[in-house]
Amino acid sequence: MKKRRIFAGFAAAAIAASFMSISAVATPITPAGAGNDYTALTGVSDTTTFDKYLVMKKDASVPAGTVTYTIAADEDVDATDGKMPILAGVNGIKFVKQNSADTVAISGENKVATLTFASSDTAVAEAAADADDTIIWSTEDTSDEKAAVKSVGIDISECSFDEPGIYRWVITEECNIPGVTNDVGKGTEERYLDVYIVDNNGVLEFNSFVIHTTDEAAGRNILESGSYKDAASLGDEDPDETADQKSTGFTNAYETYNLEFGKEVTGNQGSKDKRFAFTVKTENANEATVYQLEGNWTKEPAQTSATVYEAVAMKTANNIESLTGAQLNAGYTFYLRDGEYVKILGLEAVAGDDKVSYEITEAAEEYVSSEGTDKVAVDAQGTEGEADYVAAKLHDDDTDGNIVDKDIYTGFTNNRTGVIPTGVILSVAAPAAVGVGVISLIAALNLRKKREDAEE
């Protein structure tokens, strides 16, 4: 079975021959010769695919959820002003798996395909992505993003084509993953699949697949220069009308931000090795997504004399590398001491009333607790006083809020300060000095008496 990704160019002469009888304003397509009907073309073995690109920051986990596609015949469109007519897609087209390992479920008489994404999926770094893929990256930096990629196959072997022409189907997407912007950069949740059937000396033949982003793209100037011309090759023609709209699939952007919280202990009676219970709790985090953790907290803390928690319980809680959304929504407790922090990577930014919210609380015990720390979370960048300067970021964000449009750095400072009774120390020192003087005097008198006895 042959597989064709997208339309890669076809012979202009063959296409012109197939449609030579059609003028710029022609409407229906007629058979090649009077009284010489075509034999319907069936059993085309060629297949094509379209891809789903889920773009995210490089440190985010692939989110859990599903994306569903449907395919249906488009409507007939008459030829107009240099564009070829479009024929409604015929019955028999179907979605297929490319291989048995694909996480795609086919249903609805093979007209519905559901892709399932999970945090265990592998994502491709931007720098390693196929340059031919029409992925829309969110930033110009080629090192800060990655994409999870899945494919759906399309099979036309059960279709019956009885005329040369451009047969069109519409592929529609529905994404059910929180924090995802559907079809970013294109303004549509649809793709159009065109199948080109040509006349070859009175015999119908399959020529090409084309997947594109707009129903206006296909067939422009097909008799003169071929369709889907790129803007650079069209000279003075309006690029908005003629720009290349070919596509290899759908790009969705997954917007995420990090949540970091830390601990600082101050005061002359503050214990630097005492561990405090920190609880992080979210609402509306995707329960099936696995969020990775970074930071500098101790995975197997010991129970010091200042710590009230048992070592086994602290180790069980701290010795982890990730948390699910279900764990975060239920609330999770870490045990942190001075200078330690935990960063939760890739919490989704969701629009509307379903925003992911967070709350950090702690058990301060006999310490005085205040929000924020003086610990630097992000070092200063650039040169102070220059336009590129960015000041250092402290852990000074609110300990509760929403994940909206920035990384969060927060935490608690715990202080315990005691007054040293310096006056007591002085009152003890004076009697001690007197005592030393008295002892010295007695020793001197004893020594004198011994000398007098010796002289007698």
C-alpha positions in Angstrom: 0.0 0.0 0.0 1.4 3.4 -1.0 1.1 6.2 1.5 1.2 9.9 0.5 1.5 12.6 3.1 0.2 15.7 1.2 0.1 16.9 -2.4 3.7 17.1 -3.6 3.2 18.3 -7.1 1.6 16.8 -10.2 2.2 17.0 -14.0 0.6 20.2 -15.2 0.1 18.7 -18.6 -1.9 15.8 -17.2 -4.1 18.1 -15.2 -4.6 20.5 -18.1 -5.6 17.5 -20.3 -8.1 16.3 -17.8 -9.8 19.7 -17.6 -9.0 21.2 -21.0 -12.7 21.5 -21.8 -13.4 23.7 -18.8 -13.3 27.5 -19.2 -12.7 29.9 -16.4 -16.4 30.1 -15.7 -17.4 26.5 -16.6 -19.7 24.7 -14.3 -20.2 20.9 -14.6 -17.4 18.5 -15.6 -18.3 16.3 -18.6 -17.0 12.9 -19.7 -13.9 12.8 -22.0 -15.9 11.8 -25.1 -19.5 11.8 -26.2 -21.0 8.3 -25.8 -17.8 7.0 -24.2 -18.6 6.8 -20.5 -15.9 6.4 -18.0 -15.4 3.2 -16.0 -15.6 4.1 -12.4 -12.3 4.2 -10.5 -12.4 2.1 -7.4 -9.9 0.3 -5.1 -7.3 3.1 -4.9 -4.6 1.7 -2.7 -2.9 5.1 -1.9 -3.5 6.5 1.6 -2.6 9.7 3.3 -2.3 11.0 6.8 -2.8 14.2 8.8 -1.0 15.0 12.0 -2.0 16.4 15.4 0.7 18.7 16.8 0.3 19.6 20.5 2.9 22.4 21.1 4.1 23.1 24.7 7.0 24.4 26.7 9.9 22.0 26.9 9.6 21.5 30.7 5.8 20.8 30.5 4.3 17.3 30.6 2.1 16.2 27.7 -1.4 16.8 29.0 -4.0 14.0 29.3 -7.1 14.2 27.2 -8.6 13.4 23.8 -8.9 15.0 20.4 -11.7 13.9 18.1 -12.0 14.3 14.3 -14.8 13.7 11.9 -14.7 13.6 8.1 -17.6 14.4 5.8 -18.2 15.3 2.2 -18.0 19.0 1.3 -20.5 20.7 -1.1 -20.1 21.1 -4.9 -18.6 24.5 -5.9 -18.8 25.9 -9.4 -15.7 27.1 -11.1 -15.1 30.9 -10.9 -12.4 33.2 -12.2 -9.6 30.8 -12.9 -10.5 28.4 -10.1 -11.5 24.8 -10.8 -14.9 23.4 -9.7 -15.0 21.3 -6.5 -16.9 18.1 -6.4 -18.5 16.9 -3.2 -16.6 13.9 -1.7 -18.1 10.5 -2.5 -19.1 7.7 -0.1 -16.5 5.2 1.1 -13.8 7.4 2.6 -12.7 6.3 6.1 -10.2 6.9 8.9 -7.7 4.1 9.6 -4.9 3.4 12.0 -1.4 3.6 10.6 -0.2 0.7 12.8 -1.4 -1.3 15.7 0.5 0.8 18.3 -1.4 4.0 17.4 -3.5 5.4 20.2 -6.4 6.3 17.9 -9.9 4.8 18.2 -11.9 4.6 15.0 -15.7 4.7 15.2 -18.9 6.1 13.6 -18.7 4.0 10.4 -15.0 4.9 10.3 -15.8 8.6 10.0 -14.8 9.5 13.6 -11.2 9.2 14.9 -10.3 9.9 18.5 -6.6 10.5 19.6 -5.7 9.9 23.2 -2.8 11.9 24.7 -1.1 11.0 28.0 1.8 12.3 30.1 3.8 9.2 29.2 3.7 10.2 25.5 7.0 11.2 23.9 7.3 14.8 22.6 9.7 16.0 19.9 11.9 19.0 20.6 11.4 21.9 18.2 15.0 21.6 16.9 14.4 18.0 16.0 11.0 18.4 14.4 10.5 17.6 10.7 11.0 20.8 8.7 8.2 19.7 6.3 5.6 19.6 9.1 3.4 22.7 9.2 3.8 23.1 13.0 3.1 26.6 14.3 5.5 27.3 17.2 4.6 29.8 19.9 8.0 31.5 20.1 10.9 32.3 17.8 13.3 30.5 20.1 14.0 27.1 18.7 15.1 25.6 22.0 12.2 26.3 24.4 9.4 24.2 23.0 8.4 20.7 22.0 5.5 19.0 20.3 3.6 15.7 20.9 2.7 14.3 17.5 0.0 11.8 16.6 -1.4 10.8 13.2 -4.6 9.6 11.6 -4.7 7.7 8.4 -7.2 8.3 5.5 -8.2 5.5 3.2 -10.1 5.9 -0.1 -10.0 2.3 -1.3 -13.8 2.0 -1.0 -14.6 5.2 -2.9 -15.9 5.2 -6.4 -14.9 8.0 -8.7 -16.8 8.4 -12.0 -15.4 11.7 -13.4 -12.1 13.5 -13.4 -12.1 16.3 -10.9 -11.2 17.6 -7.5 -13.2 15.7 -4.8 -13.4 17.4 -1.4 -14.0 16.4 2.2 -14.0 18.4 5.4 -12.1 17.3 8.5 -13.3 18.9 11.7 -11.5 18.9 15.1 -12.8 18.9 18.6 -10.2 19.1 21.4 -11.0 18.1 25.0 -7.8 19.0 26.7 -7.9 21.9 29.3 -5.5 24.8 28.6 -5.3 24.1 24.8 -5.9 26.7 22.1 -7.5 24.9 19.2 -5.8 25.2 15.8 -3.6 28.1 16.8 -2.7 30.6 14.1 -5.2 29.5 11.6 -8.5 30.7 13.0 -10.3 27.5 12.0 -10.9 24.1 13.4 -11.2 22.5 9.9 -9.0 21.1 7.3 -10.0 20.3 3.7 -8.9 17.1 2.0 -8.9 17.2 -1.9 -8.4 14.1 -4.0 -7.4 14.7 -7.5 -8.7 12.3 -10.1 -7.4 12.7 -13.7 -8.1 11.5 -17.2 -5.4 9.5 -18.8 -6.4 8.7 -22.4 -10.0 8.0 -21.4 -9.1 6.1 -18.2 -9.6 7.6 -14.7 -6.5 7.6 -12.5 -5.8 8.8 -9.0 -3.2 11.6 -8.9 -2.8 13.3 -5.6 -4.0 14.1 -2.1 -4.0 17.7 -0.8 -4.7 18.8 2.7 -5.1 22.5 3.2 -6.5 25.1 5.6 -9.1 27.0 3.6 -11.8 26.2 1.1 -10.5 29.1 -1.1 -7.1 27.7 -1.7 -7.7 24.8 -4.1 -7.7 25.0 -7.8 -6.5 28.6 -8.4 -5.0 29.0 -11.9 -4.8 25.3 -12.3 -4.8 25.5 -16.1 -1.9 27.9 -16.2 0.5 27.2 -13.3 -0.9 24.6 -11.1 -2.7 25.0 -7.7 -1.4 25.9 -4.3 1.2 28.3 -5.6 3.3 30.0 -2.9 3.2 33.8 -2.8 6.8 34.3 -3.8 6.2 32.6 -7.2 3.1 34.7 -8.1 4.7 38.1 -8.7 2.3 40.9 -8.2 -0.7 38.8 -7.4 -2.3 39.4 -4.0 -0.5 37.0 -1.5 -3.7 36.9 0.7 -5.5 35.4 -2.3 -2.7 33.1 -3.5 -0.5 32.1 -0.6 0.2 28.5 -0.1 -2.3 26.9 2.3 -1.1 23.3 2.2 -1.0 21.7 5.6 0.1 18.5 7.3 -2.4 18.7 10.1 -3.6 20.6 13.1 -1.5 22.6 15.6 -2.8 23.2 19.1 -1.0 25.3 21.7 -0.9 24.1 25.3 -0.2 27.1 27.5 1.4 26.4 31.0 3.2 28.1 33.8 5.2 26.9 36.8 4.4 27.2 40.5 7.4 27.4 42.9 7.2 27.7 46.7 10.0 27.9 49.2 11.0 28.3 52.9 13.2 30.8 54.8 13.9 30.7 58.6 15.1 33.9 60.4 15.8 35.0 64.0 18.4 34.3 66.6 16.3 31.4 67.9 15.3 30.1 64.4 16.4 26.6 63.7 17.9 26.1 60.2 17.4 22.3 60.3 13.8 22.3 61.5 11.3 21.0 59.0 7.9 22.6 58.4 4.9 21.0 56.8 4.0 22.8 53.5 0.7 21.9 51.8 0.0 22.8 48.2 -3.6 22.5 46.9 -5.0 23.2 43.5 -8.5 23.3 42.0 -9.2 22.4 38.4 -5.8 20.9 37.6 -6.2 18.1 35.0 -6.5 15.1 37.2 -5.0 12.6 34.8 -2.0 14.8 33.9 1.3 14.0 35.6 3.2 17.2 36.6 7.0 16.9 37.0 8.8 18.5 39.9 12.0 20.4 40.2 13.8 22.0 43.2 16.3 21.5 46.0 14.3 19.8 48.8 15.7 16.9 50.7 14.2 13.6 49.5 15.0 11.6 52.6 15.1 14.1 55.5 16.2 13.1 59.0 14.3 13.9 62.1 16.3 16.5 64.0 15.6 17.4 67.6 13.8 20.6 66.4 11.5 18.7 64.0 8.2 17.3 65.3 7.6 15.0 62.3 8.8 11.4 62.0 11.5 10.6 59.4 9.5 7.8 57.8 6.5 10.1 57.1 8.7 12.9 55.8 10.6 10.5 53.5 7.3 9.1 52.1 6.1 12.6 51.2 9.3 14.1 50.0 10.8 11.2 48.0 8.9 11.9 44.7 9.6 13.3 41.2 6.0 14.1 40.1 2.4 14.6 41.2 -0.8 13.9 39.3 -3.5 16.6 39.0 -5.7 14.4 41.3 -3.0 14.5 44.0 -2.7 18.3 43.7 -6.4 18.9 43.8 -6.7 16.8 46.9 -3.7 18.7 48.6 -0.2 17.4 49.0 2.2 18.1 51.9 6.0 18.5 51.7 8.4 18.9 54.6 10.8 21.8 54.0 13.5 23.6 56.0 15.4 26.8 55.4 16.5 27.4 51.9 14.5 24.6 50.3 11.9 25.0 47.5 9.7 22.9 45.2 8.7 23.8 41.7 5.7 22.2 40.0 6.1 22.4 36.2 3.5 23.0 33.6 0.2 23.9 35.3 -2.2 24.8 32.5 -3.6 28.3 32.0 -7.3 27.8 31.3 -9.6 30.6 30.2 -13.0 31.3 31.8 -14.4 30.0 35.1 -12.3 26.8 35.1 -9.0 28.4 35.8 -6.5 26.4 37.8 -6.1 28.0 41.3 -3.5 27.2 43.9 -3.1 27.7 47.7 0.0 27.2 49.7 -0.3 26.8 53.5 2.1 25.8 56.3 2.2 24.7 59.9 4.3 27.4 61.5 4.2 26.0 65.0 5.7 28.4 67.5 7.3 30.6 64.8 5.9 33.8 63.4 4.9 33.2 59.8 4.8 35.8 57.0 4.2 35.4 53.2 7.2 35.6 50.9 10.9 35.1 51.3 14.0 37.1 50.6 15.5 34.2 48.7 16.2 34.9 45.0 14.0 32.6 42.7 15.3 34.0 39.4 18.7 35.8 39.0 18.8 39.3 37.5 19.4 39.4 33.8 21.2 41.9 31.7 22.9 45.1 32.9 21.3 47.3 35.5 20.3 50.6 34.1 20.2 49.2 30.5 17.1 48.4 28.5 17.6 44.6 28.7 17.8 44.6 32.5 15.4 42.4 34.3 15.5 42.5 38.1 15.9 39.4 40.2 12.7 37.7 41.1 12.1 36.8 44.8 9.6 34.3 46.3 7.2 37.2 46.8 4.0 36.3 44.9 0.8 35.6 46.8 0.4 32.2 48.5 -3.0 31.8 46.8 -4.3 32.8 43.4 -4.8 31.6 39.8 -2.5 30.3 37.1 -3.1 32.9 34.3 -0.2 34.4 32.5 3.1 34.1 34.5 5.2 31.7 36.6 4.4 32.0 40.3 7.2 32.3 43.0 5.9 32.2 46.5 6.7 30.9 50.0 6.8 31.6 53.7 9.4 33.2 56.1 9.3 31.8 59.6 10.9 33.9 62.4 11.7 33.1 66.0 13.7 35.7 67.9 14.5 35.7 71.7 15.8 38.5 74.0 19.1 37.6 75.5 19.2 38.6 79.3 22.5 40.3 79.2 22.1 41.9 82.7 22.1 38.6 84.5 25.4 37.7 83.0 26.9 40.9 84.5 25.5 40.3 88.0 27.0 36.8 88.1 30.4 38.1 87.0 30.8 40.5 89.9 30.4 38.0 92.7 32.7 35.7 90.9 35.4 38.3 90.8 35.0 38.9 94.6 35.2 35.2 95.2 38.4 34.9 93.3 39.9 37.9 95.4 38.9 36.3 98.7 40.5 33.0 97.7 43.6 34.7 96.7 43.8 36.6 100.0 43.4 33.4 102.1 46.1 31.7 100.1 48.5 34.6 100.7 47.8 34.6 104.5 48.4 30.8 104.7 51.7 31.2 102.8 52.8 34.0 105.2 52.0 31.9 108.3 54.0 28.9 107.0 57.0 31.2 106.5 56.7 32.6 110.1 56.5 29.0 111.5 59.5 28.0 109.6 61.6 30.9 111.0 60.8 30.0 114.6 
